[in-house]
Amino acid sequence: MKEGKDYLLRQHPAPQWEDHWVVILQNDPYKKVTVDFSNITLSAMEEGRSDRDLTFTYRVLHTPKEAPYLDTDEFEEYVSDVIRHVLETHDEKNANIYVSTETGEVVSVDP
């Protein structure tokens, strides 16, 4: 998966959300479907695991008329792959800001 090829990141179109971003999917059958992610949570790294559990909510902001029905496990798995890729690539660039759900303070995340 690659940003700019498989998905685009853009500023949220709603003025009240101008500091948020959306994902515009670029591959069929979901081409041009626009998704807004929120409540993104990564679990703490557990011993013996190579990744963290990821939870999130999403809202579809735009669905082209040619797009298939989106309330499916396949679509949810696809957007899960996309958000995981976004987080991983931006983490490599040190572009993510992590905030504790317990304290609300910015925290560092060890690989």
WOLINRA-V495810 format. One line per field, one symbol per residue. phi: phi as a letter, one per 20 degrees, with the letter a starting at -180 (. if undefined). psi: psi as a letter, one per 20 degrees, with the letter a starting at -180 (. if undefined). A space follows every 10 residues. Layout:
phi->???
psi->???
This chain:
phi->.bfndebddc fgfegfdfed ccddfddfed gmfdcddblf cdfffdgndd bdfdcadbce ebcffeffgd ecffffffff fffffgffff ffeldeddcf fedmefcecf f
psi->qpphghqqpq qpiphikijr rrpoqiqqjj pjppppqrlp pprqpqpiqi rqppqrqqpo hpoqhiqrpi mrhgghhghg gghggggghh hhjkiqpppp igijqpqqpq .
